Amino acid sequence: MGDAKLGKILKAARLKMDLTQKQVAEKIGKDSNWYSRFERGEENALQETRDAIFKVLKIKTSYKVS
């Protein structure tokens, strides 16, 4: 399973930037359904993918894959 707490952070940042899940997914080269599941904490991602999401959403964090 993914990380629901991270998902809340991502959603808040995405909404603040007025982006849709589809737009974020396109920017990181992922399917919008996958991104939706990831944001809800139902999907895992490699650190490289997380870093790409953080860059798109302008999140500075040290969130690492456990």
Biopython code that builds the backbone (N, CA, C, O; Angstrom):
import numpy as np
from Bio.PDB.StructureBuilder import StructureBuilder

atoms = [
    (1, "MET", "N", (0.832, -1.201, 0.000)),
    (1, "MET", "CA", (0.000, 0.000, 0.000)),
    (1, "MET", "C", (0.869, 1.254, 0.000)),
    (1, "MET", "O", (2.029, 1.227, 0.411)),
    (2, "GLY", "N", (0.300, 2.318, -0.455)),
    (2, "GLY", "CA", (0.990, 3.598, -0.506)),
    (2, "GLY", "C", (0.888, 4.340, 0.809)),
    (2, "GLY", "O", (0.684, 3.737, 1.862)),
    (3, "ASP", "N", (1.028, 5.613, 0.742)),
    (3, "ASP", "CA", (1.093, 6.463, 1.922)),
    (3, "ASP", "C", (-0.023, 7.512, 1.859)),
    (3, "ASP", "O", (0.057, 8.470, 1.090)),
    (4, "ALA", "N", (-1.062, 7.317, 2.677)),
    (4, "ALA", "CA", (-2.218, 8.220, 2.652)),
    (4, "ALA", "C", (-1.843, 9.636, 3.098)),
    (4, "ALA", "O", (-2.388, 10.611, 2.582)),
    (5, "LYS", "N", (-0.916, 9.751, 4.051)),
    (5, "LYS", "CA", (-0.499, 11.073, 4.524)),
    (5, "LYS", "C", (0.170, 11.853, 3.393)),
    (5, "LYS", "O", (-0.097, 13.039, 3.197)),
    (6, "LEU", "N", (1.040, 11.171, 2.657)),
    (6, "LEU", "CA", (1.685, 11.813, 1.512)),
    (6, "LEU", "C", (0.636, 12.233, 0.497)),
    (6, "LEU", "O", (0.728, 13.315, -0.084)),
    (7, "GLY", "N", (-0.358, 11.388, 0.280)),
    (7, "GLY", "CA", (-1.421, 11.698, -0.668)),
    (7, "GLY", "C", (-2.140, 12.990, -0.335)),
    (7, "GLY", "O", (-2.474, 13.770, -1.227)),
    (8, "LYS", "N", (-2.378, 13.216, 0.944)),
    (8, "LYS", "CA", (-3.045, 14.458, 1.365)),
    (8, "LYS", "C", (-2.175, 15.671, 1.061)),
    (8, "LYS", "O", (-2.675, 16.717, 0.647)),
    (9, "ILE", "N", (-0.873, 15.524, 1.269)),
    (9, "ILE", "CA", (0.069, 16.609, 0.974)),
    (9, "ILE", "C", (0.076, 16.896, -0.522)),
    (9, "ILE", "O", (0.042, 18.053, -0.942)),
    (10, "LEU", "N", (0.121, 15.828, -1.326)),
    (10, "LEU", "CA", (0.137, 15.991, -2.778)),
    (10, "LEU", "C", (-1.141, 16.644, -3.282)),
    (10, "LEU", "O", (-1.101, 17.531, -4.134)),
    (11, "LYS", "N", (-2.267, 16.202, -2.754)),
    (11, "LYS", "CA", (-3.542, 16.762, -3.195)),
    (11, "LYS", "C", (-3.624, 18.252, -2.868)),
    (11, "LYS", "O", (-4.048, 19.052, -3.701)),
    (12, "ALA", "N", (-3.219, 18.619, -1.658)),
    (12, "ALA", "CA", (-3.263, 20.030, -1.260)),
    (12, "ALA", "C", (-2.370, 20.876, -2.169)),
    (12, "ALA", "O", (-2.762, 21.962, -2.597)),
    (13, "ALA", "N", (-1.173, 20.375, -2.461)),
    (13, "ALA", "CA", (-0.248, 21.114, -3.326)),
    (13, "ALA", "C", (-0.801, 21.210, -4.744)),
    (13, "ALA", "O", (-0.700, 22.256, -5.385)),
    (14, "ARG", "N", (-1.383, 20.122, -5.229)),
    (14, "ARG", "CA", (-1.949, 20.097, -6.580)),
    (14, "ARG", "C", (-3.090, 21.103, -6.706)),
    (14, "ARG", "O", (-3.157, 21.855, -7.678)),
    (15, "LEU", "N", (-3.977, 21.113, -5.731)),
    (15, "LEU", "CA", (-5.106, 22.043, -5.761)),
    (15, "LEU", "C", (-4.637, 23.487, -5.647)),
    (15, "LEU", "O", (-5.199, 24.380, -6.281)),
    (16, "LYS", "N", (-3.609, 23.713, -4.840)),
    (16, "LYS", "CA", (-3.059, 25.061, -4.686)),
    (16, "LYS", "C", (-2.516, 25.574, -6.020)),
    (16, "LYS", "O", (-2.589, 26.767, -6.316)),
    (17, "MET", "N", (-1.968, 24.653, -6.823)),
    (17, "MET", "CA", (-1.423, 25.022, -8.133)),
    (17, "MET", "C", (-2.491, 24.972, -9.221)),
    (17, "MET", "O", (-2.205, 25.233, -10.390)),
    (18, "ASP", "N", (-3.717, 24.638, -8.837)),
    (18, "ASP", "CA", (-4.840, 24.562, -9.770)),
    (18, "ASP", "C", (-4.569, 23.570, -10.912)),
    (18, "ASP", "O", (-4.829, 23.857, -12.081)),
    (19, "LEU", "N", (-4.041, 22.398, -10.538)),
    (19, "LEU", "CA", (-3.776, 21.334, -11.498)),
    (19, "LEU", "C", (-4.731, 20.171, -11.256)),
    (19, "LEU", "O", (-5.158, 19.926, -10.128)),
    (20, "THR", "N", (-5.055, 19.471, -12.313)),
    (20, "THR", "CA", (-5.858, 18.253, -12.183)),
    (20, "THR", "C", (-4.914, 17.069, -11.997)),
    (20, "THR", "O", (-3.712, 17.171, -12.246)),
    (21, "GLN", "N", (-5.474, 15.948, -11.558)),
    (21, "GLN", "CA", (-4.675, 14.738, -11.444)),
    (21, "GLN", "C", (-4.137, 14.342, -12.823)),
    (21, "GLN", "O", (-3.000, 13.887, -12.945)),
    (22, "LYS", "N", (-4.948, 14.517, -13.836)),
    (22, "LYS", "CA", (-4.535, 14.179, -15.200)),
    (22, "LYS", "C", (-3.335, 15.017, -15.628)),
    (22, "LYS", "O", (-2.404, 14.494, -16.241)),
    (23, "GLN", "N", (-3.347, 16.302, -15.313)),
    (23, "GLN", "CA", (-2.237, 17.173, -15.684)),
    (23, "GLN", "C", (-0.943, 16.757, -14.994)),
    (23, "GLN", "O", (0.118, 16.738, -15.618)),
    (24, "VAL", "N", (-1.030, 16.425, -13.713)),
    (24, "VAL", "CA", (0.161, 15.974, -12.986)),
    (24, "VAL", "C", (0.664, 14.674, -13.595)),
    (24, "VAL", "O", (1.860, 14.517, -13.838)),
    (25, "ALA", "N", (-0.245, 13.750, -13.838)),
    (25, "ALA", "CA", (0.129, 12.455, -14.414)),
    (25, "ALA", "C", (0.829, 12.637, -15.759)),
    (25, "ALA", "O", (1.837, 11.981, -16.021)),
    (26, "GLU", "N", (0.314, 13.507, -16.602)),
    (26, "GLU", "CA", (0.922, 13.742, -17.905)),
    (26, "GLU", "C", (2.331, 14.314, -17.768)),
    (26, "GLU", "O", (3.227, 13.957, -18.534)),
    (27, "LYS", "N", (2.524, 15.192, -16.804)),
    (27, "LYS", "CA", (3.828, 15.822, -16.605)),
    (27, "LYS", "C", (4.878, 14.825, -16.129)),
    (27, "LYS", "O", (6.068, 15.023, -16.374)),
    (28, "ILE", "N", (4.458, 13.751, -15.451)),
    (28, "ILE", "CA", (5.413, 12.758, -14.956)),
    (28, "ILE", "C", (5.423, 11.497, -15.812)),
    (28, "ILE", "O", (6.135, 10.540, -15.507)),
    (29, "GLY", "N", (4.634, 11.498, -16.878)),
    (29, "GLY", "CA", (4.616, 10.367, -17.786)),
    (29, "GLY", "C", (3.896, 9.138, -17.254)),
    (29, "GLY", "O", (4.261, 8.008, -17.578)),
    (30, "LYS", "N", (2.875, 9.363, -16.438)),
    (30, "LYS", "CA", (2.094, 8.261, -15.869)),
    (30, "LYS", "C", (0.635, 8.374, -16.298)),
    (30, "LYS", "O", (0.183, 9.421, -16.761)),
    (31, "ASP", "N", (-0.071, 7.293, -16.137)),
    (31, "ASP", "CA", (-1.504, 7.239, -16.403)),
    (31, "ASP", "C", (-2.250, 7.980, -15.293)),
    (31, "ASP", "O", (-1.865, 7.906, -14.126)),
    (32, "SER", "N", (-3.309, 8.688, -15.657)),
    (32, "SER", "CA", (-4.048, 9.461, -14.657)),
    (32, "SER", "C", (-4.722, 8.557, -13.621)),
    (32, "SER", "O", (-4.881, 8.959, -12.468)),
    (33, "ASN", "N", (-5.118, 7.348, -14.012)),
    (33, "ASN", "CA", (-5.701, 6.416, -13.036)),
    (33, "ASN", "C", (-4.669, 5.996, -12.004)),
    (33, "ASN", "O", (-4.975, 5.892, -10.816)),
    (34, "TRP", "N", (-3.444, 5.754, -12.460)),
    (34, "TRP", "CA", (-2.374, 5.404, -11.521)),
    (34, "TRP", "C", (-2.146, 6.553, -10.546)),
    (34, "TRP", "O", (-2.061, 6.338, -9.337)),
    (35, "TYR", "N", (-2.047, 7.778, -11.073)),
    (35, "TYR", "CA", (-1.794, 8.924, -10.198)),
    (35, "TYR", "C", (-2.920, 9.098, -9.184)),
    (35, "TYR", "O", (-2.661, 9.395, -8.017)),
    (36, "SER", "N", (-4.138, 8.921, -9.606)),
    (36, "SER", "CA", (-5.278, 9.029, -8.703)),
    (36, "SER", "C", (-5.161, 8.026, -7.551)),
    (36, "SER", "O", (-5.386, 8.373, -6.392)),
    (37, "ARG", "N", (-4.810, 6.793, -7.880)),
    (37, "ARG", "CA", (-4.634, 5.764, -6.844)),
    (37, "ARG", "C", (-3.466, 6.118, -5.930)),
    (37, "ARG", "O", (-3.543, 5.923, -4.717)),
    (38, "PHE", "N", (-2.386, 6.638, -6.507)),
    (38, "PHE", "CA", (-1.220, 7.017, -5.704)),
    (38, "PHE", "C", (-1.586, 8.135, -4.729)),
    (38, "PHE", "O", (-1.214, 8.088, -3.557)),
    (39, "GLU", "N", (-2.299, 9.120, -5.207)),
    (39, "GLU", "CA", (-2.695, 10.246, -4.357)),
    (39, "GLU", "C", (-3.610, 9.790, -3.223)),
    (39, "GLU", "O", (-3.596, 10.376, -2.140)),
    (40, "ARG", "N", (-4.400, 8.750, -3.466)),
    (40, "ARG", "CA", (-5.280, 8.218, -2.417)),
    (40, "ARG", "C", (-4.554, 7.258, -1.477)),
    (40, "ARG", "O", (-5.146, 6.771, -0.513)),
    (41, "GLY", "N", (-3.289, 6.984, -1.746)),
    (41, "GLY", "CA", (-2.527, 6.088, -0.893)),
    (41, "GLY", "C", (-2.747, 4.627, -1.221)),
    (41, "GLY", "O", (-2.441, 3.758, -0.405)),
    (42, "GLU", "N", (-3.273, 4.342, -2.400)),
    (42, "GLU", "CA", (-3.568, 2.966, -2.800)),
    (42, "GLU", "C", (-2.493, 2.370, -3.707)),
    (42, "GLU", "O", (-2.591, 1.210, -4.107)),
    (43, "GLU", "N", (-1.482, 3.150, -4.029)),
    (43, "GLU", "CA", (-0.450, 2.733, -4.972)),
    (43, "GLU", "C", (0.904, 3.187, -4.454)),
    (43, "GLU", "O", (1.011, 4.234, -3.815)),
    (44, "ASN", "N", (1.935, 2.401, -4.728)),
    (44, "ASN", "CA", (3.300, 2.772, -4.364)),
    (44, "ASN", "C", (4.012, 3.349, -5.573)),
    (44, "ASN", "O", (3.560, 3.196, -6.708)),
    (45, "ALA", "N", (5.137, 4.017, -5.318)),
    (45, "ALA", "CA", (5.935, 4.571, -6.412)),
    (45, "ALA", "C", (7.405, 4.523, -6.027)),
    (45, "ALA", "O", (7.766, 4.618, -4.854)),
    (46, "LEU", "N", (8.238, 4.373, -7.040)),
    (46, "LEU", "CA", (9.673, 4.460, -6.822)),
    (46, "LEU", "C", (10.029, 5.882, -6.404)),
    (46, "LEU", "O", (9.302, 6.829, -6.702)),
    (47, "GLN", "N", (11.157, 6.019, -5.711)),
    (47, "GLN", "CA", (11.580, 7.346, -5.272)),
    (47, "GLN", "C", (11.746, 8.287, -6.459)),
    (47, "GLN", "O", (11.456, 9.478, -6.347)),
    (48, "GLU", "N", (12.206, 7.772, -7.586)),
    (48, "GLU", "CA", (12.369, 8.593, -8.789)),
    (48, "GLU", "C", (11.031, 9.201, -9.225)),
    (48, "GLU", "O", (10.969, 10.369, -9.609)),
    (49, "THR", "N", (9.982, 8.412, -9.164)),
    (49, "THR", "CA", (8.651, 8.904, -9.534)),
    (49, "THR", "C", (8.156, 9.914, -8.516)),
    (49, "THR", "O", (7.586, 10.945, -8.875)),
    (50, "ARG", "N", (8.376, 9.614, -7.251)),
    (50, "ARG", "CA", (7.981, 10.573, -6.199)),
    (50, "ARG", "C", (8.697, 11.899, -6.402)),
    (50, "ARG", "O", (8.084, 12.962, -6.305)),
    (51, "ASP", "N", (9.997, 11.836, -6.684)),
    (51, "ASP", "CA", (10.766, 13.061, -6.899)),
    (51, "ASP", "C", (10.210, 13.868, -8.070)),
    (51, "ASP", "O", (10.167, 15.097, -8.014)),
    (52, "ALA", "N", (9.783, 13.178, -9.131)),
    (52, "ALA", "CA", (9.194, 13.867, -10.287)),
    (52, "ALA", "C", (7.899, 14.565, -9.887)),
    (52, "ALA", "O", (7.641, 15.692, -10.311)),
    (53, "ILE", "N", (7.087, 13.897, -9.072)),
    (53, "ILE", "CA", (5.834, 14.497, -8.600)),
    (53, "ILE", "C", (6.132, 15.712, -7.731)),
    (53, "ILE", "O", (5.502, 16.759, -7.878)),
    (54, "PHE", "N", (7.100, 15.568, -6.822)),
    (54, "PHE", "CA", (7.470, 16.685, -5.943)),
    (54, "PHE", "C", (7.935, 17.883, -6.766)),
    (54, "PHE", "O", (7.624, 19.027, -6.436)),
    (55, "LYS", "N", (8.680, 17.617, -7.837)),
    (55, "LYS", "CA", (9.174, 18.704, -8.682)),
    (55, "LYS", "C", (8.014, 19.421, -9.368)),
    (55, "LYS", "O", (7.965, 20.651, -9.391)),
    (56, "VAL", "N", (7.087, 18.655, -9.923)),
    (56, "VAL", "CA", (5.922, 19.244, -10.595)),
    (56, "VAL", "C", (5.113, 20.091, -9.617)),
    (56, "VAL", "O", (4.673, 21.190, -9.955)),
    (57, "LEU", "N", (4.918, 19.575, -8.404)),
    (57, "LEU", "CA", (4.090, 20.265, -7.417)),
    (57, "LEU", "C", (4.878, 21.244, -6.545)),
    (57, "LEU", "O", (4.329, 21.861, -5.632)),
    (58, "LYS", "N", (6.176, 21.376, -6.843)),
    (58, "LYS", "CA", (7.056, 22.307, -6.114)),
    (58, "LYS", "C", (7.049, 22.037, -4.618)),
    (58, "LYS", "O", (6.919, 22.948, -3.801)),
    (59, "ILE", "N", (7.194, 20.750, -4.279)),
    (59, "ILE", "CA", (7.251, 20.332, -2.876)),
    (59, "ILE", "C", (8.695, 20.036, -2.525)),
    (59, "ILE", "O", (9.358, 19.245, -3.196)),
    (60, "LYS", "N", (9.178, 20.672, -1.472)),
    (60, "LYS", "CA", (10.518, 20.389, -0.967)),
    (60, "LYS", "C", (10.347, 19.468, 0.227)),
    (60, "LYS", "O", (9.776, 19.845, 1.250)),
    (61, "THR", "N", (10.851, 18.260, 0.074)),
    (61, "THR", "CA", (10.692, 17.284, 1.154)),
    (61, "THR", "C", (11.753, 16.222, 1.060)),
    (61, "THR", "O", (12.423, 16.073, 0.038)),
    (62, "SER", "N", (11.895, 15.491, 2.132)),
    (62, "SER", "CA", (12.846, 14.369, 2.145)),
    (62, "SER", "C", (12.082, 13.067, 2.257)),
    (62, "SER", "O", (12.591, 12.088, 2.802)),
    (63, "TYR", "N", (10.866, 13.052, 1.747)),
    (63, "TYR", "CA", (10.028, 11.854, 1.786)),
    (63, "TYR", "C", (10.716, 10.737, 1.021)),
    (63, "TYR", "O", (10.935, 10.858, -0.184)),
    (64, "LYS", "N", (11.054, 9.673, 1.687)),
    (64, "LYS", "CA", (11.769, 8.568, 1.066)),
    (64, "LYS", "C", (10.924, 7.301, 1.094)),
    (64, "LYS", "O", (10.087, 7.107, 1.976)),
    (65, "VAL", "N", (11.165, 6.453, 0.113)),
    (65, "VAL", "CA", (10.486, 5.151, 0.063)),
    (65, "VAL", "C", (11.003, 4.304, 1.208)),
    (65, "VAL", "O", (12.211, 4.179, 1.408)),
    (66, "SER", "N", (10.084, 3.725, 1.954)),
    (66, "SER", "CA", (10.509, 2.885, 3.077)),
    (66, "SER", "C", (10.654, 1.453, 2.637)),
    (66, "SER", "O", (11.005, 0.592, 3.443)),
]
sb = StructureBuilder()
sb.init_structure("model")
sb.init_model(0)
sb.init_chain("A")
sb.init_seg("    ")
for serial, (resi, resn, name, xyz) in enumerate(atoms, 1):
    if name == "N":
        sb.init_residue(resn, " ", resi, " ")
    sb.init_atom(name, np.array(xyz, "f"), 0.0, 1.0, " ", f" {name:<3s}", serial, name[0])
structure = sb.get_structure()
